[in-house]
Structure formats: C-alpha cells, structure tokens
C-alpha cells in the first residue's frame, strides 16, 4: 500500500482511539509540586493569562509527568511550558529543551530571538530553573535530542504542523522514539483538523488530521495510549482566512473581527499520548 493510501485508510480509523473523560477517570490527584509550578507567581504574566486555553496542569497530569523524570520539550519557543517544567523537575529530574537552532549564526530572526530569550532565562537562573540542557532538533541533520533511550517523557506542543510543512514529520517521530526509554511516553498537543483534511490543507491552515498523527506515531513504533478532551474547543470552526493563525494569540488579521476571534479563543487541540513498548 502506498504512503498516501495508508494515510487515507488511517484517517478512517482515527475514531477507534481511546478517549478519556474530562475527569481522566481513575487518575490520582495532581501532585502539589506540579500545582505549585503552574501557580507560580513568577511565571511570565502573559503566559499565565493563556492557562485558560492551554490547561497546563490537566495536560501534564494526563501525560503522567513526575518530578523525578527526564523530560524533553521539543521546540519550546520562549519557554511557555518550560517555565512550569524546569522548576518542577529541578530537584529530582531533568529538562532537555530541543530548540530548532542553537548558537552560532541563526538566519531566521524569529528563531534567533526565541533562542536568545530562552537561553537567557533558563541558563541565567539556576536557583529557580535548575540545570536545563539545550539541544538542537532540526531533521535531518540534528535529531539526537538527548542521549538515546534516556528520556521518560517527550513533549511537543503545537509543532507537528511545522514539521509537515518542512517535510520531516516522520523523522521527528522516529527521533522521539529513539530518545525514549522502553515504557516512555510521547505527549502531543496539536491543532485538530476536520476529518479528511489533506496535507496540503494542513500546510496552509496549520490544522492537522488526528489520524495522520496517529499514523506517524505508529510508523515510528509507538503504541497509542489515549486521548484527553482537556484542550478541545468546540467554538473553533477551522475555516478562517489565515488558518489557525487568525485566532489568538497570533491574530494575524489584526483588528479585523478581533472581538469575534477572541470570543472563539485559541484553537481546538487534540491531546494525545503514545507509549514506546
């Protein structure tokens, strides 16, 4: 079966995934350390304002994070999640941050600004953030995000559409598989597309088909372990002139229909968990 045919077959199988109820039935209450890291008043105010869209406590709880884990966050931007992860893992665990480019001459101004801001923050305050290790992730040249087989948890938030646009999405999932220990978890949060959205439509809109992500993970060797509705947004109609970037926080259209898009909020997002057997 061709890759394209396999993709569309798997699209039809996407509904077979496990779905957990909002209470994440049977899970223990979130530990106080994680709750404290999310509630930390030292977090960037603009970051904290987005908690109502991103639900970091519930999301990380669903992925099964513990303070003694080795965790890799992929493409952390300016550190929205890292501000929570680094203090939480500081004493017993370790955080790797796999950035698109690190050091040297970074041609892309946005990537350079993100890296410089991230590096200043997370290497300049060891008392609060501990020792964060910065690695590079940009296939095909840079795919070792941590020592192979050493990670307990790999996390990626709203990045898969970028790798699809660049054409190395499968390489990404293979790299995550190589990084994890047996039994390790890959946590994926991504803008959810309408069923049967094509890859070309994904490149233009930023919305990714859930079944396609499951196929990428399965092809890399992962087992699907569940989905959470915590980041669902039924208000998101996914039919905007500038794709997902029409919505906050980007608001590509500026002031045009701004109230409408603010009322919708951030995108409808799938929250998927995979395990390395």
QUISULVEN-V931761 format. One record per residue. N is the residue number from 1. RES is the residue in three letters. BURIAL is # if it has 16 or more other ideal C-beta (glycine too) atoms within 10 Angstrom, else .. D_FIRST is the distance of its C-alpha to the first C-alpha in Angstrom with 2 decimals. Layout:
BEGIN
n = [N N]
res = [RES RES]
burial = [BURIAL BURIAL]
d_first = [D_FIRST D_FIRST]
END
This chain:
BEGIN
n = [1 2 3 4 5 6 7 8 9 10 11 12 13 14 15 16 17 18 19 20 21 22 23 24 25 26 27 28 29 30 31 32 33 34 35 36 37 38 39 40 41 42 43 44 45 46 47 48 49 50 51 52 53 54 55 56 57 58 59 60 61 62 63 64 65 66 67 68 69 70 71 72 73 74 75 76 77 78 79 80 81 82 83 84 85 86 87 88 89 90 91 92 93 94 95 96 97 98 99 100 101 102 103 104 105 106 107 108 109 110 111 112 113 114 115 116 117 118 119 120 121 122 123 124 125 126 127 128 129 130 131 132 133 134 135 136 137 138 139 140 141 142 143 144 145 146 147 148 149 150 151 152 153 154 155 156 157 158 159 160 161 162 163 164 165 166 167 168 169 170 171 172 173 174 175 176 177 178 179 180 181 182 183 184 185 186 187 188 189 190 191 192 193 194 195 196 197 198 199 200 201 202 203 204 205 206 207 208 209 210 211 212 213 214 215 216 217 218 219 220 221 222 223 224 225 226 227 228 229 230 231 232 233 234 235 236 237 238 239 240 241 242 243 244 245 246 247 248 249 250 251 252 253 254 255 256 257 258 259 260 261 262 263 264 265 266 267 268 269 270 271 272 273 274 275 276 277]
res = [UNK UNK UNK UNK UNK UNK UNK UNK UNK UNK UNK UNK UNK UNK UNK UNK UNK UNK UNK UNK UNK UNK UNK UNK UNK UNK UNK UNK UNK UNK UNK UNK UNK UNK UNK UNK UNK UNK UNK UNK UNK UNK UNK UNK UNK UNK UNK UNK UNK UNK UNK UNK UNK UNK UNK UNK UNK UNK UNK UNK UNK UNK UNK UNK UNK UNK UNK UNK UNK UNK UNK UNK UNK UNK UNK UNK UNK UNK UNK UNK UNK UNK UNK UNK UNK UNK UNK UNK UNK UNK UNK UNK UNK UNK UNK UNK UNK UNK UNK UNK UNK UNK UNK UNK UNK UNK UNK UNK UNK UNK UNK UNK UNK UNK UNK UNK UNK UNK UNK UNK UNK UNK UNK UNK UNK UNK UNK UNK UNK UNK UNK UNK UNK UNK UNK UNK UNK UNK UNK UNK UNK UNK UNK UNK UNK UNK UNK UNK UNK UNK UNK UNK UNK UNK UNK UNK UNK UNK UNK UNK UNK UNK UNK UNK UNK UNK UNK UNK UNK UNK UNK UNK UNK UNK UNK UNK UNK UNK UNK UNK UNK UNK UNK UNK UNK UNK UNK UNK UNK UNK UNK UNK UNK UNK UNK UNK UNK UNK UNK UNK UNK UNK UNK UNK UNK UNK UNK UNK UNK UNK UNK UNK UNK UNK UNK UNK UNK UNK UNK UNK UNK UNK UNK UNK UNK UNK UNK UNK UNK UNK UNK UNK UNK UNK UNK UNK UNK UNK UNK UNK UNK UNK UNK UNK UNK UNK UNK UNK UNK UNK UNK UNK UNK UNK UNK UNK UNK UNK UNK UNK UNK UNK UNK UNK UNK UNK UNK UNK UNK UNK UNK UNK UNK UNK UNK UNK UNK]
burial = [. . . . . . # . . # # . . # . . . . . # . . . # . . . . . . . . # # . . # # . . . . # . . . # # . # . . . # # # # # # # # # # . # . # . # # # # # # # # # # # # # # # # # # # # # # . . # # # # # # # # # # . . . # . . . . # . . # # . . # # . # # . . . . . . # # . # . # # # # # # . . # # . # # . . . . # # # # # # # # # # # # # # . . . # # # # # # # # # # # # # . . . # # # # # # # # # # . . . # . # . # # . . # # # # # # # # # # # # # . . # . # . # # # # # # # # # # . . # . # . # . . # # # # # # . . # . # . . . . . . . # . . # . # # # # # # # # # # # .]
d_first = [0.00 3.81 6.61 8.25 6.21 6.23 9.79 10.88 9.89 11.82 14.50 15.28 15.73 18.09 21.11 20.70 22.12 25.62 28.35 31.79 34.97 37.08 39.39 36.60 38.08 39.54 39.42 42.72 44.56 43.79 45.99 49.05 48.00 44.83 46.80 49.45 47.01 45.67 49.24 50.64 52.98 52.36 48.86 48.66 49.95 47.28 44.62 46.34 46.54 42.74 42.61 42.73 39.33 37.70 39.20 39.20 41.01 38.72 35.54 36.59 37.84 34.48 32.80 35.45 37.35 40.44 43.19 42.66 39.02 37.63 35.74 33.77 33.70 31.27 32.77 35.85 37.40 41.11 40.79 40.56 39.04 40.56 44.01 43.20 41.21 43.60 46.80 45.08 43.75 46.78 48.80 46.35 42.90 41.52 39.60 37.43 36.79 33.94 34.88 33.09 35.93 39.02 42.34 43.13 42.72 40.23 39.83 38.52 41.63 39.98 38.15 41.44 43.45 41.12 41.21 44.97 45.62 43.39 44.92 48.46 47.99 46.16 47.95 51.33 51.98 51.28 53.71 51.49 47.96 48.29 46.50 43.21 41.13 39.47 36.41 34.06 30.43 28.91 25.74 25.25 28.94 30.00 27.77 30.27 31.65 33.83 34.37 31.16 31.07 34.17 33.19 33.54 32.14 30.16 30.64 29.25 30.76 29.37 27.71 23.94 24.27 26.13 23.44 20.86 23.47 23.88 20.22 20.47 19.52 17.15 20.00 22.32 20.75 20.58 24.24 25.19 23.73 25.72 28.82 28.99 30.70 29.08 29.67 29.83 28.74 26.82 28.27 26.67 28.55 27.02 27.69 25.72 24.15 24.09 20.99 18.34 19.99 17.94 18.02 20.58 22.68 22.56 23.89 26.71 27.59 26.95 25.40 22.09 19.77 20.28 16.81 15.57 18.24 17.31 13.72 15.42 17.81 15.52 13.54 17.10 18.16 20.17 20.96 21.71 25.46 26.59 27.40 30.86 32.25 34.94 33.78 32.78 34.69 34.61 36.86 34.13 32.95 30.53 31.65 34.06 34.99 34.22 31.36 31.95 34.64 36.81 37.50 39.70 40.14 39.17 40.63 39.64 41.74 44.83 47.44 45.77 45.06 45.35 46.83 43.96 41.34 43.49 43.75 39.96 39.84 36.96 33.35 31.50 29.73 27.26 28.52 25.89 26.50 24.19 25.42 24.76 24.97]
END
